[in-house]
Amino acid sequence: VADSTGEIVKGLRCYFDKALPIMLLYKSEREQYEDSMAADVSPSSVYGAEHLLRLFVKLPELLVHAKIEEETLTLLQHKLVDLLKHCIGFLSYVPKLLLSFGRKLCDFN
C-alpha cells in the first residue's frame, strides 16, 4: 500500500508539473510563472495547495485519456479521495494551529 501511495504522489507531482503552465494558471498568473521559474526548479516545489486543488478538478478529464486498466483506475480514485480527505482534515486544523501559534507569540512578547 505504501508503495502504491508513493507512486501516486510521484504521478501527481508529474501531472502537476506538466499541467501547471498549460491549464492550472489563471491568465494573470502566467507572467509571474514565466518570470519566477528557474530552469532547475519544478513547479511543484514552488506552487501550493490552491494550484493542487485546481489539478484535482481537472484530473478526471486527464485520466480519461490515460491508458490505465479499470481496476487500477478504481484503486487510484479511492487513493485520491483518501488524499483529499486528509487535505481537508489538515486544512480544518490550520486555523486552530494559527490561533495557538498567535497566542504563543503574544505570550512571548
CYANA upper distance limits for C-alpha pairs under 8 A (distance plus 0.5 A):
  1 VAL  CA      5 THR  CA      6.70
  2 ALA  CA      6 GLY  CA      6.62
  3 ASP  CA      7 GLU  CA      6.72
  4 SER  CA      8 ILE  CA      6.63
  5 THR  CA      9 VAL  CA      6.70
  5 THR  CA     79 LYS  CA      7.84
  6 GLY  CA     10 LYS  CA      6.70
  7 GLU  CA     11 GLY  CA      6.56
  8 ILE  CA     12 LEU  CA      6.54
  8 ILE  CA     76 LEU  CA      7.98
  9 VAL  CA     13 ARG  CA      6.63
 10 LYS  CA     14 CYS  CA      6.72
 11 GLY  CA     15 TYR  CA      6.61
 12 LEU  CA     16 PHE  CA      6.38
 13 ARG  CA     17 ASP  CA      6.56
 13 ARG  CA     44 SER  CA      6.81
 14 CYS  CA     18 LYS  CA      6.74
 15 TYR  CA     19 ALA  CA      6.26
 16 PHE  CA     20 LEU  CA      6.13
 16 PHE  CA     43 PRO  CA      8.08
 16 PHE  CA     44 SER  CA      7.05
 16 PHE  CA     52 LEU  CA      7.60
 16 PHE  CA     55 LEU  CA      7.12
 17 ASP  CA     21 PRO  CA      8.28
 17 ASP  CA     42 SER  CA      6.92
 17 ASP  CA     43 PRO  CA      5.83
 17 ASP  CA     44 SER  CA      6.35
 18 LYS  CA     22 ILE  CA      7.82
 19 ALA  CA     23 MET  CA      6.07
 19 ALA  CA     24 LEU  CA      6.76
 19 ALA  CA     55 LEU  CA      8.13
 20 LEU  CA     24 LEU  CA      5.05
 20 LEU  CA     25 LEU  CA      6.58
 20 LEU  CA     43 PRO  CA      7.76
 20 LEU  CA     51 HIS  CA      8.09
 20 LEU  CA     55 LEU  CA      8.45
 21 PRO  CA     25 LEU  CA      6.61
 21 PRO  CA     30 ARG  CA      7.59
 21 PRO  CA     33 TYR  CA      8.03
 24 LEU  CA     51 HIS  CA      6.89
 24 LEU  CA     54 ARG  CA      6.56
 24 LEU  CA     55 LEU  CA      7.11
 25 LEU  CA     29 GLU  CA      6.18
 25 LEU  CA     30 ARG  CA      6.59
 25 LEU  CA     51 HIS  CA      8.05
 26 TYR  CA     30 ARG  CA      7.09
 27 LYS  CA     31 GLU  CA      8.33
 28 SER  CA     32 GLN  CA      8.20
 29 GLU  CA     33 TYR  CA      6.73
 30 ARG  CA     34 GLU  CA      6.75
 31 GLU  CA     35 ASP  CA      6.66
 32 GLN  CA     36 SER  CA      6.40
 33 TYR  CA     37 MET  CA      6.30
 37 MET  CA     41 VAL  CA      7.04
 37 MET  CA     42 SER  CA      8.40
 37 MET  CA     43 PRO  CA      7.90
 41 VAL  CA     45 SER  CA      7.56
 41 VAL  CA     46 VAL  CA      8.41
 42 SER  CA     46 VAL  CA      7.63
 43 PRO  CA     47 TYR  CA      6.34
 44 SER  CA     48 GLY  CA      7.63
 47 TYR  CA     51 HIS  CA      6.99
 47 TYR  CA     52 LEU  CA      8.46
 48 GLY  CA     52 LEU  CA      6.69
 49 ALA  CA     53 LEU  CA      6.53
 50 GLU  CA     54 ARG  CA      7.02
 51 HIS  CA     55 LEU  CA      6.95
 52 LEU  CA     56 PHE  CA      6.94
 53 LEU  CA     57 VAL  CA      6.89
 54 ARG  CA     58 LYS  CA      6.96
 55 LEU  CA     59 LEU  CA      6.28
 56 PHE  CA     60 PRO  CA      8.17
 58 LYS  CA     62 LEU  CA      6.96
 59 LEU  CA     63 LEU  CA      6.48
 60 PRO  CA     64 VAL  CA      6.84
 61 GLU  CA     65 HIS  CA      7.73
 62 LEU  CA     66 ALA  CA      7.32
 68 ILE  CA     72 THR  CA      6.91
 68 ILE  CA     73 LEU  CA      6.55
 69 GLU  CA     73 LEU  CA      6.60
 70 GLU  CA     74 THR  CA      6.70
 71 GLU  CA     75 LEU  CA      6.86
 72 THR  CA     76 LEU  CA      6.57
 73 LEU  CA     77 GLN  CA      6.61
 74 THR  CA     78 HIS  CA      6.87
 75 LEU  CA     79 LYS  CA      6.77
 76 LEU  CA     80 LEU  CA      6.59
 77 GLN  CA     81 VAL  CA      6.69
 78 HIS  CA     82 ASP  CA      6.76
 79 LYS  CA     83 LEU  CA      6.68
 80 LEU  CA     84 LEU  CA      6.68
 81 VAL  CA     85 LYS  CA      6.70
 82 ASP  CA     86 HIS  CA      6.82
 83 LEU  CA     87 CYS  CA      6.77
 84 LEU  CA     88 ILE  CA      6.65
 85 LYS  CA     89 GLY  CA      6.64
 86 HIS  CA     90 PHE  CA      6.61
 87 CYS  CA     91 LEU  CA      6.54
 88 ILE  CA     92 SER  CA      6.62
 89 GLY  CA     93 TYR  CA      6.89
 90 PHE  CA     94 VAL  CA      6.88
 91 LEU  CA     95 PRO  CA      8.18
 92 SER  CA     96 LYS  CA      8.35
 93 TYR  CA     97 LEU  CA      6.79
 94 VAL  CA     98 LEU  CA      6.57
 95 PRO  CA     99 LEU  CA      6.62
 96 LYS  CA    100 SER  CA      6.67
 97 LEU  CA    101 PHE  CA      6.53
 98 LEU  CA    102 GLY  CA      6.42
 99 LEU  CA    103 ARG  CA      6.70
100 SER  CA    104 LYS  CA      6.81
101 PHE  CA    105 LEU  CA      6.75
102 GLY  CA    106 CYS  CA      6.75
103 ARG  CA    107 ASP  CA      6.65
104 LYS  CA    108 PHE  CA      6.56
105 LEU  CA    109 ASN  CA      7.01
